[in-house]
Amino acid sequence: MNHRTHNRPVKTMTATVLGTALLLSAAAPFAFAAETGQSSAAPVAVVAQANGAIQMTTTVIKNSTNQLETDLEIPVLKGMKDAAYQNALNANIAARAKAAADAIAKQAAAGAGSDELRPYGVTVKAELISNGSAAADGVLSLRVLTYTYTGGAHGVTLAETYNVRNEAKASPIKLKDLFGANYKSIVNRAVQAEIKARPGDFFADQFRSIADDQAFYIKNGVAYVIFQQYEIAPYAAGMPEIAVVIPDGAAVPAGAVKLPVVANGQNVKAALYAAPGGTVMAPLRTVASALGYTISYDARTHQTKATKGNDWAKISAGLNRYAFKDMASFALGAAPATKNGTLYVPLDFFAKVLHADLAYTKQAIVLTSAPAN
């Protein structure tokens, strides 16, 4: 697939079609291949996954005529604990690919004999992002990209995602399950902070809120929210992804110590470093001050206090216990540490103790204060 050929997203299937898709058998991808009469529909195994992980093969369907080019790699999942859910999921994905291919084939036939120099086209590619193993916290996360071309300078790419708990009774994972009842507010603030940090990369004043069915995938304790082409950004931006740390999720993405920090829309001069074990550490005073906190030191108790209005948290160097106000304390990835005269705390201190929203992008680490209660 040519990922540079982006345009507006195509419409998704109707509820009626999706409902029918879930009733198909696990052999739907192979039945689809038989219908096309193609000889290249044999499953292609991907690299072997870790022990106990879900595996993905692909049913490859290719065809080329003067009117239409078809290049489908339809994913087929194996090894889920819930076989019935697995069968329905495989059938659903296959039915979506078939619907996309049928729609483009119909348009290609209708346009036969036109002056269009390039044939119409449909391409499907899939990526298994989280394999449902214990190491992946039992999360299956799959991204499917469908590219269609019906004339003009470039085609259309649509991203669809599937997130599932790999359990004896599997269930879909929604953003609400990850971030709670206020998930839209949490994710919206992360998106708004990213737009504010890079206004030239997005449409001005277009973003209002994520959708109820917003596409996203999960990797290493981080939810990556996907926006379709032209949804909030121009063609050159492709499909923007906004990363939001899942509470109690895994460590921050690799290379985070090299990223600049943006707090409440302002660039913060904060040098980060990785503590033993990989925990990213950030200077308390610099970052907390940007989030509206006042930092003070109590020489009697040897504690540092971050205060904003009625909210406060106390930090003791060398003691890996953190708490917000009088709530029960808990451990983070590392204890506070003093380096070159500056007190550092784990980066997720600002999210898990001070309750700021924390998001990672390719350009920055974005922290946004939650609204006052």
N, C-alpha and C positions, 0 to 999 in steps of 0.2 A: 504493500500500500504506500502511496506517496503521501506522507503526512504534511507536505507543504500545500497540498491542494485542498484548501478549506473554504467553506461557504456556510450558508445558513443551514441549520439542522433540518432533517426531514421529520415529518410527523411520525409519532410512534403508532403501533397498532391499536386498534380499538379494543375496548374491554371484551367485546364478543369474541374477537379473534383470539385474544390472549386466553380467555376461558376455554376455548376449544383446544388451544395448544397444550394446556395442562392435562388434557384427556388423552393425548397421543401416547403411544408406547415408547419405550426406551430406544427402539430401533428406528425412531423417526428420522434421524440423520441419514441412515442407510436407505430408508424408503425414499427419501428425498433424492438421494443420489441415483437410485434406480429409475425414478421418474425422469431424470434429466438424460439418462442414457449415456452418462459419461463413464469412461473406464478408469478415471483417476480418483475414485472415491474410496480407496483403501485407507483405513486408519493409519495415521502416522504418529508414532510414540514420541513423546517429548523426553527430556532428560529425566532419569529416574528420581523420584522424590524421596525425602527422608522416610525412615520407617514409620508406618502408621499414617502417613500423609495421603491425602486425596491425589490421585493422578489424573492427568488430562491427556487425552489423545485428540486428534483432529480428523474429521472426515473432509478430505480435499475434493472439491468439485471445480473443475476448470473447463471452460469452453470459449471459443473465439470464432465469431462470424463477422461479416461486414457490418452487421447491425449491432451486435452486442458482445461484450467481453465479460465473462464471469470468472471470478477467482474467489472461491469460498473456502475458508478453513474453519469448519464448524466444530466447536469444542464438544468433546464427549467426556464427561466426568466419571471416574470410577473410584470406588473405595469409600464412599460416604457411609456413615453408620446407619442412616435411614435410607434403605434401598428404594422405597416407594417415592420419597421426596426426590431422590437422585433421578429416578426415571422421569418424573414429571418435569424436573428442571431441565434435563437434557432435551426432552420433547419441546418444552417451551422455547428454548434457545434455537432449536432447529426450525421450529415453526416461524419464528421471527425472521430467520435468515431466508426461509422459503418465501415468506410474504414480500420481503424486500426484493428478492430476485424476480419473483413473478410480476411485481409492479413495474420494475424497470424493463423487463422483457415485453410487457404489454405496451409501454411507451415507445420502446424501440420499434416494435412492429407497426405501431401507428405512425411513426415518423419515417418509415421506409421510403426511400426515394427522395428524401429532402436534401438540401444542400449541405447538411452537416458533414464535415470532413472526417471527424472522429466518431467511432462507434460509441453507443451508450455503454455504460459499464457499471458493475457492482462488485465490490470486494468486501469480504468479511475476514477479520483477524481477531484473535482472542489472546488474552494474557492471564495466566493464573498467578495472582499476586500474593495471596495468602492461602496456604494449602490445607488448612483445617487440622493440622497436627497439634500436639500438645505445645510444641515450641511456638506455634502461631496462635496460642490461646484458644484453640478449637475454632478459629475463624476461617471460613472459606470466603475468599474475595476474588471475584472474576470480573475482568473488563472486556467488553466486546465492542469493537469499532466497525461500523458499517459505512463504507464509502460508496457513494453513487454519483454517476456522471450522466447528465442528460443534455449536454450541450453547453456552449459558452466557454469562458476562459478557464473555469475550474469547477470541480464538483462539490459534493456535500459530504461531510463526515459526521456521523452521529455516535456518541458514546453512550453505551448502556452498561450498567453494573449490576452485579448479583452478590449480595452479602448474606451469608448463612451461618448459623451456629451448627457445627458438625456434631450433633448429638443423636442419641437413639431416636428421639423425636425431634427432627431438625426444625428450625424456625428461621424466618428471615430476620435480618438485623436492620433496624431503622435508626436514623439519626437520633430519634427520641430515646431509643434504648441506650445510646451511648452518652448522651448529654442531658437527659432528663426532660421534664415537661417544658422547660424554657429553652429547648434546643435551638429554636429559630433565632431567639435573641442572641444566644451565645455565638452561633455561626454567623449571623448577620453582622455582629460587631467585628468579628475577625475579617469578614469580607470588606466591610467599610474601612477598617484600619489599613488593609492592603491597598485599597483604592486611594486612600488619602496619602499613603506613602509613595505611590507611583501613579499619580493622576494622569500622566501622559499616556499610560498603557491601557486606559479604560475609557468607555463612553462617559461623558460627564452627566451626572444626575440621572443615570438610567437604572441603576440597581435600587430595588426596593426591598426585596426579601427573597430568600431561597424558596423554592417550591416545595409542596408537600412531598413530591416524589423526586426530589433533587438527586441526581446521580452522585455517587461517592464510592470510594473503595477504602479498604483498611490495610495498613501495613505497619508493623512494628509499633503498635499502640498509637498510631496517628490516623485520623480520618482525613482523606484528601477529597474535598468537595469539588466536583467538576461542573464547569459551566460550558454549555454548548457554544459552537461557533456563532459569533455575532450576538450572543445573549447579553453580555455586559462589556464586551471589548471588540475592537475592530478586527478585520480579517487577519492582519499580521500577527495578532496575539494568539491565534489558534484557539485552543480550548483551555482557558485559565483554570488552574487548580489552586485551591486555598487549603492549606494544611492546618488542622486544628487538633491539638493534643487531646486524646481521650483521657478523662480522669482515671488515675491509677493505671494508665497504660505503660508501655515500655519506654525505653530511653529515647532521647531526642535523636533526630536523624544524624547520620555521620557527617562530619564537617561543620557542625553547627558553631563550633568555637570560632570559626573564621567569618561568620556572618555578623553584620552590624545589627544593632538593637534599635528598634523604633518603639517608643513608649508613648501612648496617647497621641500618636501622630507626629511626634518629635524625634529626631535623630538623637541618640544618646551615646556619648563617648564612654563606652564601657568595654574594656578589654576582658575577654572571657578566657577561661582555661579549663582543661579537663583534669579532674581529680582522679586518683587511683580508682580503677573500676569504670572509668569513663563518664562519670557524672559531670555535666557542664556547670561550671561555677561562674557567678556574676557578682560584681561589686554591689553590695547592699545599698549603700547610701546613694550612689549615682542613679541606679534604676528605680529604687523606691521613691526617691525625691521626684523623679519624672512622672511617677504615678500619683503624686499628690501627698505623699507621706513625709512627715517630719521625723528625722532621725536624731535620737539623743542617747547618751551613754550614762549609766548609773555606776559611779565608781564604787559605791557601797556593795552592790550585788554583782558587779562586773558583768552586767547585762546591757545589751544594746536594744533600744526600743524603737519600733516604727509606729507612728501615730498619725491617724487621719480622722478628725472628728471624734466619734465615740469608738472607732475601730483601732485596735492596736495588736501588736505581736512583739514578743520578747525573744531575743536570740543570745545564746551563750556560746562563745567560741569554744570549739572542741567538743560540744555536746550535741549529739545527733537526735535532738528532740525539738519539735516545732509545734506551735499551737497558735490558734487565732483567739484572742481574748482569753476567757477562762475555760475554753473547750479542752477536751482531752488532747494531750500531745501525741505526736506520732513521728516516726523516722522518715527521712527522705533518703536520697542516694548517698549523701555524705554529710558530715558535720560541718558547721560553719568554720571557716579557717581564715587566718590573717596572713596576707601576702603583701610584702612591701608596705606595711602600715595600713593596708586596706582590708576591711572585713568582707569576705566573700561568702555567699550562700548558694545552694543549688539553684539553678535557673527555675526549676519548677516550684520553688518556694513562693514566687510571686503569683503563681496560679493556684497552688494548693493551700497556701496559707493566707495570702492577701487577696485571693479570689479574683485576680485579673485574668482576662482571657488571653491565652497563649497560642500563637499560630506561627508556623514556619513556612516560609516561601523560599524560592531560589535566591531571592535578593536580600532577605532580612528575617530577623526574629521579631515578631510583632506582639507587643503586650498592650492590652486595652483595659482600663479600669472598668469594673462592673458598676452599673448604676447604684447609687446610694440607696440603702433600704429605707 
